[in-house]
Amino acid sequence: MLRITLATLMTGALLLPLSARADSASLMAQAQAADPVRYAFAVSKQAEIRATSDNKAFTMWWQPPGNKPPAGVIVPLSGHNGWAHDGIYLWHPYAEKHGYAILSLQWWFGQGEAIDDYYRPEQMYPLIATLLAAEGVAPGKVFFNGFSRGSANSYAMAALDNAASGSRYFGLVLSNAGGVAANYPPNQQIAAGAYGGQPFKGMQWTMYCGEKDPDPAINGCPAMRAARDWVTGYGATVLQLIEDPNGDHGGFMLNAANVDAVLATYASVLAKVSNVLSNAESDCLFNWGEDRYPSLLAPRRPASRSAAPYYYRPYPGTGAHVGVSSADNHLYYLDAAGVLSDLGLASTWSAQAGCR
C-alpha cells in the first residue's frame, strides 16, 4: 500500500484543475488546502496517511502510541463535502482518552454532490474491511458512525458488514442526523431482500438527532425515529436514540455529553465482545485443557464440533465433553455421568491458558 508524504502532495498537485484530480495524491493535496488546520492536526498526531488501493482517495489511521493494541476502533464517515482529517480532528480527544484507534476514509472525491462523486457503500466497505484486517482488528470491535450523508450510508454499510460475505467488524453503529432515504438504491436493495429478510439481525445501534435540525423529516428527530423503527424491523437492536433538545444538525459532536453517552454504550459492547472466543481460540483452550488434565480429557486432540449454542469436543476415552457456549461465553464440562458444570467465563480460562 502506497504511503504518500507531504512533499509528494505539494509537488504541483494544487495547480491541477479539479477535473484532473482523479488520483489519491491530488485529492490529498486538495484536502490539505481545503482545511490546513485540521489536516496539520492529523499530521501532528502522527496519523498514517495512505492512498487507497484503487488510487482514488486516501485513508488516515491513528492509534494510541505504544505497543498495546487499541481497545477499539472508531470509523467515522463524514457528511457531504467532508474530509478524512475531520474524523481524526473530532474524535481524537475521545479516542486518546479511551485508548481507541481511528480509521477515517476520504469517501468524497473532492467535487460534486452526485452519488458517484462519493464512494458507494459496496465500494468503500471492502476498503475499510481490508484495512481493519491489516491492523488485526477483531470482529465486533469497531464503532462505525456516519454523520448526515455519512449517516444516510450507514444502513447499507451495516448490511454489508453483517452479510454472509461481511467481516462482522461493527460492534456498534451510530447513525447521526441522517435518516433512511427510501429512494436511495442501497436502501432499496435492503428493502428488496438483497441481504436476506433480517439483514441487521444481531447488530447493535445508537442514533442521534437534534430537535433544532432544519430538515426534521430528512435528518431530524422524526427522520431518526423512523430510522430506528426501520432498522429494528430488520433485526437490529437500537440501544439508544439521543434526542437533543438544544441540538441542530451538527449538534452531536458539539455537546460532549452526547459523545460520552454513546461511548459509554460502545464500552459496554466492547466488554461483551472481549468475552467472545473464536473457534480458533476455543481450540487453543481445549488443547491446553487436554495437556493439563489428561485423565479427564482423553484421547487428546479430537475434532471439534458445533451444536448450537456449543462449540465443543467429545472425549470417548473418558466419556466427557468440554465446550464453549455462545449464549453466555462460558466454558462447560460434561462428565461421563451427564453432570454439566459451568466453569465460568471462557475468556478467563483462555487468558490463563495463554490463548489470548
C-alpha positions as CSV (number, residue, x, y, z in Angstrom):
1,M,0.0,0.0,0.0
2,L,1.4,3.4,-1.0
3,R,2.4,5.8,1.7
4,I,2.4,9.4,0.4
5,T,4.4,12.1,2.0
6,L,3.6,15.8,2.3
7,A,6.4,16.6,-0.2
8,T,4.7,14.4,-2.7
9,L,1.4,16.2,-2.1
10,M,2.8,19.6,-2.7
11,T,4.6,18.8,-5.9
12,G,2.3,20.5,-8.4
13,A,-0.9,18.9,-7.3
14,L,-2.6,22.1,-6.2
15,L,-2.1,23.5,-9.6
16,L,-4.3,20.9,-11.3
17,P,-7.8,21.7,-12.3
18,L,-10.5,19.8,-10.3
19,S,-11.4,17.7,-13.3
20,A,-7.8,16.3,-13.4
21,R,-7.7,15.4,-9.7
22,A,-8.6,11.7,-10.0
23,D,-5.8,10.2,-8.0
24,S,-5.0,9.8,-4.3
25,A,-2.1,12.3,-4.2
26,S,-4.1,15.1,-5.8
27,L,-7.0,14.5,-3.5
28,M,-4.7,14.6,-0.5
29,A,-3.3,18.0,-1.7
30,Q,-6.8,19.3,-2.2
31,A,-7.8,18.1,1.3
32,Q,-4.8,19.9,2.8
33,A,-5.6,23.1,1.0
34,A,-9.3,23.0,2.0
35,D,-8.6,22.8,5.7
36,P,-4.9,23.2,6.5
37,V,-5.5,23.5,10.3
38,R,-7.3,20.1,10.7
39,Y,-5.0,18.4,8.2
40,A,-2.0,19.7,10.1
41,F,-3.6,18.4,13.3
42,A,-3.8,14.9,11.9
43,V,-0.2,15.1,10.7
44,S,0.9,16.4,14.1
45,K,-0.7,13.4,15.8
46,Q,1.2,11.1,13.5
47,A,-1.8,9.8,11.7
48,E,-0.7,7.4,9.0
49,I,-2.0,8.7,5.6
50,R,-2.3,6.2,2.8
51,A,-3.6,6.1,-0.7
52,T,-6.5,3.7,-1.2
53,S,-5.7,0.6,-3.3
54,D,-7.7,1.9,-6.2
55,N,-5.7,5.2,-6.2
56,K,-8.9,7.3,-6.0
57,A,-8.8,8.6,-2.4
58,F,-6.9,8.1,0.9
59,T,-7.3,6.9,4.5
60,M,-6.0,8.2,7.8
61,W,-5.2,5.8,10.6
62,W,-4.3,6.9,14.1
63,Q,-3.7,4.7,17.1
64,P,-2.5,5.4,20.7
65,P,1.3,5.3,21.0
66,G,3.0,2.2,22.4
67,N,2.8,-1.4,21.6
68,K,-0.5,-2.1,23.3
69,P,-3.3,-3.0,20.8
70,P,-6.1,-0.4,20.8
71,A,-9.1,-1.3,22.9
72,G,-11.4,-0.5,20.0
73,V,-11.5,1.3,16.6
74,I,-13.7,4.3,15.7
75,V,-14.6,4.5,12.0
76,P,-16.2,7.8,11.2
77,L,-17.9,8.6,7.9
78,S,-18.2,12.4,7.2
79,G,-21.1,14.3,5.8
80,H,-21.2,16.0,2.4
81,N,-18.0,17.8,1.3
82,G,-16.3,16.2,4.3
83,W,-12.6,15.3,4.7
84,A,-10.9,12.3,6.3
85,H,-9.0,14.6,8.6
86,D,-12.3,15.8,10.1
87,G,-12.7,12.4,11.6
88,I,-9.3,12.5,13.2
89,Y,-9.7,16.0,14.5
90,L,-13.1,15.5,16.0
91,W,-12.7,12.1,17.5
92,H,-9.0,12.2,18.6
93,P,-9.6,13.6,22.2
94,Y,-12.1,10.8,22.9
95,A,-10.0,8.1,21.2
96,E,-6.9,9.2,23.1
97,K,-8.9,9.1,26.4
98,H,-10.3,5.6,25.9
99,G,-7.4,4.0,24.1
100,Y,-9.2,3.7,20.7
101,A,-7.8,3.9,17.2
102,I,-9.4,5.9,14.4
103,L,-9.7,4.8,10.8
104,S,-11.1,7.6,8.6
105,L,-11.8,7.1,4.9
106,Q,-11.9,10.0,2.4
107,W,-15.0,8.9,0.6
108,W,-15.9,12.2,-1.2
109,F,-13.8,12.7,-4.4
110,G,-13.5,16.4,-3.9
111,Q,-16.1,17.8,-6.2
112,G,-19.8,17.4,-6.9
113,E,-22.8,16.1,-5.0
114,A,-24.0,13.3,-7.1
115,I,-24.0,9.7,-5.9
116,D,-20.9,8.9,-8.0
117,D,-19.0,11.8,-6.5
118,Y,-18.6,9.6,-3.4
119,Y,-17.7,6.0,-2.9
120,R,-20.8,3.9,-2.9
121,P,-21.2,1.6,0.1
122,E,-20.3,-1.5,-1.9
123,Q,-17.1,0.2,-2.9
124,M,-16.0,1.6,0.4
125,Y,-16.8,-1.3,2.6
126,P,-14.1,-3.6,1.1
127,L,-11.6,-0.8,1.5
128,I,-12.4,-0.4,5.2
129,A,-12.6,-4.1,5.9
130,T,-9.2,-4.7,4.2
131,L,-7.5,-2.1,6.3
132,L,-9.1,-3.3,9.5
133,A,-7.9,-6.8,8.7
134,A,-4.4,-5.5,8.1
135,E,-4.4,-3.9,11.5
136,G,-5.5,-7.1,13.2
137,V,-8.9,-5.8,14.4
138,A,-11.2,-8.4,15.7
139,P,-14.9,-8.8,14.8
140,G,-17.2,-6.7,16.9
141,K,-14.5,-4.2,17.9
142,V,-15.5,-1.4,15.6
143,F,-17.6,1.7,16.4
144,F,-18.9,2.7,12.9
145,N,-20.5,6.1,12.8
146,G,-21.9,8.2,10.0
147,F,-22.9,11.9,10.1
148,S,-25.5,13.4,7.8
149,R,-24.8,12.0,4.3
150,G,-22.5,9.5,6.0
151,S,-25.4,8.5,8.3
152,A,-27.6,8.0,5.2
153,N,-25.0,5.5,4.1
154,S,-24.6,3.8,7.5
155,Y,-27.5,1.5,6.9
156,A,-26.1,-0.1,3.7
157,M,-22.6,-0.2,5.3
158,A,-24.1,-2.1,8.2
159,A,-25.9,-4.5,5.9
160,L,-22.7,-5.2,4.1
161,D,-20.8,-5.8,7.3
162,N,-23.4,-8.2,8.6
163,A,-23.9,-10.1,5.4
164,A,-22.6,-13.6,4.9
165,S,-19.7,-12.1,2.9
166,G,-19.0,-9.4,5.5
167,S,-16.5,-9.4,8.3
168,R,-18.8,-8.5,11.2
169,Y,-16.5,-5.8,12.4
170,F,-19.2,-3.4,13.5
171,G,-20.0,-3.9,17.2
172,L,-21.9,-0.6,17.3
173,V,-23.3,1.6,14.6
174,L,-24.2,5.3,15.2
175,S,-26.5,6.9,12.6
176,N,-26.0,10.6,13.4
177,A,-28.6,13.1,11.9
178,G,-29.2,11.2,8.7
179,G,-32.4,9.1,8.1
180,V,-33.2,6.3,5.8
181,A,-33.8,7.6,2.3
182,A,-36.3,5.2,0.7
183,N,-35.3,6.2,-2.8
184,Y,-31.5,5.6,-2.2
185,P,-30.5,2.5,-4.2
186,P,-28.5,0.8,-1.4
187,N,-31.5,1.1,0.9
188,Q,-33.8,-0.2,-1.8
189,Q,-31.6,-3.2,-2.1
190,I,-32.0,-3.8,1.6
191,A,-35.8,-3.5,1.4
192,A,-35.9,-5.8,-1.6
193,G,-34.2,-8.6,0.4
194,A,-30.7,-8.5,-1.2
195,Y,-29.2,-9.2,2.2
196,G,-32.0,-11.5,3.4
197,G,-35.1,-10.9,5.4
198,Q,-33.2,-9.8,8.6
199,P,-30.1,-8.0,7.3
200,F,-29.4,-6.3,10.7
201,K,-30.0,-9.4,12.9
202,G,-27.7,-9.2,15.9
203,M,-26.5,-5.7,15.2
204,Q,-26.5,-3.0,17.8
205,W,-27.3,0.6,17.0
206,T,-27.4,4.1,18.5
207,M,-28.8,7.2,16.9
208,Y,-28.8,10.9,17.3
209,C,-31.0,13.8,16.3
210,G,-31.2,17.5,17.1
211,E,-34.6,18.9,17.7
212,K,-33.4,22.1,16.0
213,D,-32.3,20.4,12.8
214,P,-33.6,22.5,9.9
215,D,-34.6,19.3,8.0
216,P,-36.6,17.3,10.5
217,A,-38.1,14.9,8.0
218,I,-34.7,14.1,6.5
219,N,-32.2,14.4,9.3
220,G,-34.0,15.5,12.4
221,C,-35.9,13.6,15.1
222,P,-38.9,12.5,13.0
223,A,-36.5,11.0,10.5
224,M,-34.4,9.3,13.1
225,R,-37.4,7.8,14.9
226,A,-38.4,6.3,11.6
227,A,-34.9,5.1,11.0
228,R,-35.0,3.4,14.5
229,D,-38.2,1.6,13.6
230,W,-36.8,0.7,10.1
231,V,-33.6,-1.0,11.4
232,T,-35.4,-2.7,14.3
233,G,-37.8,-4.2,11.7
234,Y,-34.8,-5.7,10.0
235,G,-33.4,-7.3,13.2
236,A,-31.3,-4.6,14.8
237,T,-31.3,-3.7,18.5
238,V,-31.4,0.1,18.9
239,L,-29.7,0.7,22.3
240,Q,-30.3,4.5,22.4
241,L,-31.8,7.3,20.4
242,I,-30.5,10.7,21.7
243,E,-32.9,13.5,21.0
244,D,-31.0,16.6,21.9
245,P,-33.5,19.5,22.6
246,N,-30.8,22.1,22.0
247,G,-29.0,20.4,19.2
248,D,-29.1,21.3,15.5
249,H,-27.9,19.3,12.5
250,G,-24.3,19.1,13.7
251,G,-25.1,19.1,17.4
252,F,-23.8,15.6,18.3
253,M,-20.1,16.5,18.4
254,L,-20.8,20.0,19.8
255,N,-22.1,18.5,23.1
256,A,-19.6,16.3,24.9
257,A,-22.4,14.7,26.9
258,N,-23.8,13.2,23.7
259,V,-20.5,11.7,22.7
260,D,-19.8,10.4,26.2
261,A,-23.2,8.8,26.3
262,V,-22.6,6.9,23.0
263,L,-19.1,6.0,24.0
264,A,-20.4,4.5,27.3
265,T,-22.6,2.3,25.2
266,Y,-19.7,1.4,23.0
267,A,-17.6,0.4,26.1
268,S,-20.4,-1.9,27.2
269,V,-20.4,-3.5,23.8
270,L,-16.7,-4.0,23.9
271,A,-16.9,-5.6,27.3
272,K,-19.2,-8.2,25.9
273,V,-17.1,-8.7,22.8
274,S,-13.9,-9.2,24.8
275,N,-15.5,-12.3,26.3
276,V,-16.2,-13.9,23.0
277,L,-13.9,-16.7,21.8
278,S,-13.3,-17.5,18.2
279,N,-13.3,-21.2,17.2
280,A,-9.5,-21.0,16.9
281,E,-9.2,-19.6,20.4
282,S,-11.5,-22.2,21.8
283,D,-9.4,-24.9,20.1
284,C,-6.3,-23.5,21.8
285,L,-8.1,-23.6,25.1
286,F,-9.2,-27.2,24.5
287,N,-5.7,-28.2,23.6
288,W,-4.4,-26.6,26.9
289,G,-7.0,-28.4,28.9
290,E,-6.1,-31.8,27.3
291,D,-2.5,-31.3,28.2
292,R,-3.2,-30.1,31.7
293,Y,-5.9,-32.6,32.6
294,P,-5.1,-35.8,30.6
295,S,-7.0,-38.1,33.0
296,L,-10.2,-36.2,32.3
297,L,-9.9,-35.3,28.6
298,A,-8.7,-38.2,26.6
299,P,-7.8,-39.0,23.9
300,R,-6.1,-35.7,23.1
301,R,-6.9,-33.6,20.0
302,P,-10.3,-35.0,18.9
303,A,-12.0,-33.0,16.2
304,S,-14.1,-30.1,17.5
305,R,-17.8,-30.0,16.7
306,S,-20.7,-27.5,16.7
307,A,-24.1,-27.9,18.2
308,A,-25.8,-24.6,19.0
309,P,-25.0,-22.9,21.2
310,Y,-21.9,-25.0,21.9
311,Y,-18.6,-25.3,20.2
312,Y,-17.2,-28.4,21.8
313,R,-15.0,-31.5,21.9
314,P,-16.1,-35.1,22.9
315,Y,-13.7,-37.4,24.6
316,P,-14.7,-41.0,24.1
317,G,-11.9,-42.3,26.3
318,T,-13.4,-40.7,29.4
319,G,-16.9,-40.1,28.2
320,A,-16.5,-36.3,28.9
321,H,-17.2,-33.2,26.8
322,V,-15.8,-29.7,27.0
323,G,-17.4,-26.8,25.2
324,V,-17.9,-23.0,25.0
325,S,-21.4,-21.7,24.8
326,S,-22.2,-18.7,22.6
327,A,-25.2,-18.0,24.8
328,D,-23.1,-16.7,27.7
329,N,-19.4,-17.3,26.6
330,H,-18.9,-19.7,29.5
331,L,-16.8,-22.8,29.5
332,Y,-18.7,-26.0,30.3
333,Y,-17.6,-29.5,31.3
334,L,-20.0,-32.5,30.9
335,D,-18.8,-35.6,32.8
336,A,-19.4,-39.2,31.9
337,A,-22.4,-39.3,34.2
338,G,-24.1,-36.5,32.4
339,V,-23.5,-33.8,35.1
340,L,-22.9,-30.4,33.5
341,S,-20.6,-28.0,35.3
342,D,-20.4,-24.2,34.5
343,L,-16.7,-23.3,34.8
344,G,-17.2,-19.6,34.3
345,L,-16.1,-17.2,31.5
346,A,-14.2,-19.0,28.9
347,S,-12.2,-15.8,28.3
348,T,-10.8,-16.1,31.8
349,W,-9.6,-19.6,31.2
350,S,-8.3,-18.6,27.8
351,A,-6.1,-15.9,29.3
352,Q,-4.8,-18.4,31.9
353,A,-4.0,-20.9,29.1
354,G,-2.1,-18.2,27.2
355,C,-4.5,-18.3,24.2
356,R,-5.1,-14.5,24.2
